[in-house]
Amino acid sequence: MTTQLAPAAPDLEVQAPRRPARKKRDGRAAAIYLLPAGILLAALMAYPLFQLVQISLYDYNQPQASGAEPLVFIGADNYIELFGDTQFWSVLVSTILFAAVCVVGSLLVGTGLAVLATRVRAIPRMLLFLAALGAWATPAMAGSYVWLFLFDANFGVVNEVLGMQGHSWTFERFSAFGLVAAEVIWCSFPFVMVTMYAGIKNISSEIIEAAQLDGATWRRTATQVILPILKPLLVIATIQSIIWDFKLFTQIYVMTNGGGVAGRNLVLNVYTYQKAFAGEEYGLGAAIGVVMTVLLMLITVVYLRTQRRSGWQP
Amino acid sequence: MATVSMPLRKKRRSPGRLVAEIVCCVIAAMVAFPLYWMVLAAFKPAGEIQSATPWTFAPSLESFERVLGSNGFGRYFLNSTIVAICVVALSMLLSFLSAIALTRFRFKGRTVLLVMLLVAQMVPVEALTIPLFFMVQQVGTSVPAFGLNQLAPLVLVNLAFSLPFAIWMLRGFVAAVPAELEEAAALDGASRMRFTWQVLFPLVAPGLVATSVLAFIHAWNDFLFAQTLIFSDVDNRVLPQAMRVFYKPEELDWGGIMAGATLMTIPVLIFFIFVQRHLASGISGAVKG
């Protein structure tokens, strides 16, 4: 599961107390306070990002890594090789489709159950939240094995109940992707559910009563009053899910045993890992990493723009 | 926070609500089922693993004994715990300091830093395995403790990658402390250091707990970086890797694997239950924006 159990980003409209006279001293103190985190992020995030781009421009395989052969700058050759490789395109397409299914699935299930939770009494709601909390807390590795066990060809309870002993769910491409997607949705819908539930709860009842007094129908209240209020939240939940599901590694790696038969269940992250660490083609692996980063950065731009449109100012 | 009677639940809707409640309970059972099955399989005696009977009359600890006794599972559990605790402690400290600087101090470039923090959350850190592998390898030639197959670089990597979000989330908690308090403390002659640790720290503590769970889960769950950085030293493996070792396609010991999965899930569950209340306030605080 994508267990960064990240709630939506807190609002940025946080104003520091205004003390212009102390600005200079503030600057010095801020530098000291920010230094440890800054060094760490510069060394382990910014610099490796720079190096990733650099490696992708070299012919970088095992002999170069061990220093047996000199490094050769080959410019965009890794990218040309990558874009000419049909497997890359099929992996890219399956990554996007797989992520899309997971994102839409967790959003639908999460939002649907959040609405359901507002319409039931405390005990059923508590049961639902407890179950969701359990799924949320399950580590990706443990969750992957539990789902593999449930759907195991010979020992799994699903095949036992369906009378399909011996049927392998992980062999075929689509059923394998489907199984992984089910596991991913199982452990990522709780985040959406908790976020949306809190959002619905926060809508003041006066707004809804006012809409009703004005004669709005149930459907109109839902679509024209409640939905617009929830929209910024929904955007945040969507982007957050896209980021997680696009970067999935553990579930695919474990459940399809490293990318499925003949690599037909690969997603970009696993593909990078296989190319770099199993195939020892570090340059090519880095190029895939760069493509992935650029794709996610595009999503970041969309995120920032939607945030700004909903009145956000840092 | 007004409790909303969700879209117009009228009195005549009560049969509808009953249906909704039944559906709700059924879904809760479905969501909980994989976890129930995991724990059940862990306690089933070896002969019963294959059966679909949803209970057992002869619960046994064999699977747990097998897991804990063999393959150094205890050792991996300890390694994971060490890494997670270090990450949590350091991330609390660093994100606290950074959040203070970013909310309570005014200085040039603050906005730029905030945007960078947001962008940092979007970086697919998984793509960084390749440069990090070489970097750690290189560092290891001069400082062995921070080289490959050691736990220290794993701590730093997990710390760095959970930090942007931790700072981001903690900002809200720090900002909630009124500025008047700081002015009053200054008037009383308290230094900034003193204010930070004796006034701010206790007030922000619930927020720190909520953010720490994120760092804990991040570190506890990480498989990719562990697999990359600790690729050959068997003694320094962490739990997610150990799970992989158990899974041998020729002789599938599902009882053992489920016992391992149960042991791996328990600490996270405990953490979750422990911080659940703070987590809810953290989330709803985040949501109000």
Interface residues (C-beta under 8 A of the other chain):
Chain A: M1 T3 Q4 L5 A6 P7 A8 A9 P10 D11 L12 E13 V14 Q15 A16 P17 R18 R19 P20 R22 K23 D26 G27 A29 A30 A31 Y33 L34 P36 A37 L40 L41 A43 L44 M45 Y47 P48 L49 Q51 L52 I55 A65 L113 V115 L116 A117 T118 R119 V120 R121 P124 R125 L127 L128 L130 A131 A132 L133 G134 A135 W136 A137 T138 P139 A140 M141 A142 G143 Y145 V146 W147 F149 L150 D152 N154 F155 V157 E160 V161 W186 V194 T195 A198 G199 I200 K201 N202 I203 S204 S205 E206 I208 Q212 W218 T221 A222 I226 L233 I243 F246 K247 F249 T250 Y253 V254 N257 N269 T272 Y273 A276 F277 Y282 G285 A286 I288 G289 V290 M292 T293 L296 M297 I299 T300 Y303 L304 P314
Chain B: M1 A2 T3 V4 S5 M6 P7 L8 R9 R17 A20 E21 V23 C24 C25 I27 A28 A29 V31 A32 P34 L35 W37 M38 A41 I49 Q50 S51 A52 L93 L94 S95 L97 S98 I100 A101 L102 T103 R104 F105 R106 F107 K108 R110 T111 L113 L114 V115 L118 V119 A120 Q121 M122 V123 P124 V125 E126 A127 L128 T129 I130 P131 L132 F133 F134 M135 L156 V157 L159 A160 F161 S162 L163 P164 F165 I167 W168 M169 R171 G172 A175 A179 E182 E183 R192 V213 L214 I217 H218 W220 N221 F223 L224 T228 F231 L239 P240 M243 R244 Y247 P249 L252 W254 I257 M258 G260 A261 T262 M264 T265 V268 L269 F271 F272 I273 Q276 L279 A280 G282 I283 S284 G285 A286 V287 K288 G289
